[in-house]
Amino acid sequence: MKAFANEISEIKKFKAKNDKAFEIGNTLSIWQGALTFFIQFTINGAMAGIIYYGSVLCSSGDISVGAITSFLLYMIQLIFNFAIIAGVFSNIFKMAGASQKIVSMMKY
């Protein structure tokens, strides 16, 4: 009977915690979207700048199209590797935070 009588209170507690988790997730997604936009804009801008400057050098005969292409391909490979490493570190920190939360819950 005691659990049944306390049901409304537990629902209110759950709703408050659920709303807080939603707000945190919403804020995190907004910041992550902004960061992703900034990174993609920077990378694509750098590639466009390299292609433009490479076309200027190519038209003056200082560099070949193959050299520009190979440089861009090497740059793309490096960017993807750094993105993968950043994703791994992000997941490690998320896992560490979640495991810390689980351990703190187990203490009580």
C-alpha positions as CSV (number, residue, x, y, z in Angstrom):
1,M,0.0,0.0,0.0
2,K,2.8,2.4,0.8
3,A,4.3,2.1,-2.7
4,F,0.9,2.6,-4.3
5,A,0.2,5.7,-2.2
6,N,3.6,7.2,-3.1
7,E,3.1,6.7,-6.8
8,I,2.3,10.4,-7.6
9,S,5.4,11.6,-5.8
10,E,7.6,9.1,-7.6
11,I,6.1,10.2,-11.0
12,K,6.9,13.8,-10.2
13,K,10.5,12.9,-9.2
14,F,10.9,10.9,-12.4
15,K,9.5,13.7,-14.5
16,A,11.8,16.3,-13.0
17,K,14.9,14.1,-13.6
18,N,13.7,13.2,-17.1
19,D,13.2,16.9,-17.9
20,K,16.7,17.7,-16.6
21,A,18.2,14.9,-18.7
22,F,16.3,16.2,-21.8
23,E,17.6,19.7,-21.3
24,I,21.2,18.5,-20.9
25,G,20.8,16.3,-24.1
26,N,19.2,19.2,-26.0
27,T,22.0,21.6,-25.0
28,L,24.7,19.0,-25.9
29,S,23.1,18.4,-29.3
30,I,23.0,22.1,-30.1
31,W,26.6,22.6,-29.2
32,Q,27.7,19.5,-31.0
33,G,25.8,20.6,-34.2
34,A,27.4,24.0,-34.0
35,L,30.9,22.5,-33.6
36,T,30.3,20.1,-36.5
37,F,29.2,22.9,-38.7
38,F,32.3,25.0,-37.8
39,I,34.6,22.1,-38.4
40,Q,33.0,21.1,-41.7
41,F,33.0,24.8,-42.9
42,T,36.7,25.2,-42.0
43,I,37.7,22.0,-43.7
44,N,35.8,22.7,-46.9
45,G,37.0,26.3,-46.9
46,A,40.6,25.1,-46.6
47,M,40.1,22.6,-49.4
48,A,38.5,25.3,-51.6
49,G,41.4,27.6,-50.8
50,I,43.9,24.9,-51.7
51,I,42.2,24.2,-55.0
52,Y,42.0,27.9,-55.9
53,Y,45.7,28.5,-55.0
54,G,46.6,25.2,-56.8
55,S,44.8,26.4,-59.9
56,V,46.7,29.7,-59.8
57,L,50.0,27.8,-59.5
58,C,49.0,25.3,-62.2
59,S,48.1,28.1,-64.7
60,S,51.5,29.7,-64.1
61,G,53.2,26.3,-64.6
62,D,54.7,26.0,-61.1
63,I,52.9,22.8,-60.1
64,S,51.1,20.0,-61.8
65,V,47.5,18.9,-61.4
66,G,48.7,15.5,-60.1
67,A,50.6,17.2,-57.3
68,I,47.6,19.2,-56.2
69,T,45.4,16.0,-56.3
70,S,47.9,13.9,-54.3
71,F,48.2,16.7,-51.7
72,L,44.4,16.9,-51.4
73,L,44.1,13.1,-51.0
74,Y,46.8,13.0,-48.4
75,M,45.0,15.9,-46.5
76,I,41.7,14.0,-46.6
77,Q,43.3,10.9,-45.2
78,L,44.8,12.8,-42.4
79,I,41.6,14.6,-41.6
80,F,39.6,11.3,-41.4
81,N,42.2,9.8,-39.1
82,F,42.1,12.7,-36.7
83,A,38.3,12.6,-36.8
84,I,38.3,8.9,-35.9
85,I,40.8,9.6,-33.0
86,A,38.6,12.4,-31.8
87,G,35.5,10.1,-31.9
88,V,37.4,7.4,-29.9
89,F,38.5,9.9,-27.2
90,S,34.9,11.2,-27.0
91,N,33.5,7.7,-26.5
92,I,36.2,7.0,-23.9
93,F,35.2,10.0,-21.9
94,K,31.5,9.3,-22.2
95,M,32.2,5.7,-21.0
96,A,34.3,6.9,-18.1
97,G,31.5,9.3,-17.0
98,A,28.8,6.7,-17.3
99,S,30.9,4.1,-15.3
100,Q,31.6,6.7,-12.6
101,K,27.8,7.4,-12.4
102,I,27.1,3.6,-12.1
103,V,29.8,3.2,-9.4
104,S,28.3,6.1,-7.4
105,M,24.9,4.6,-7.7
106,M,26.1,1.2,-6.4
107,K,27.5,2.8,-3.3
108,Y,24.1,3.8,-2.0
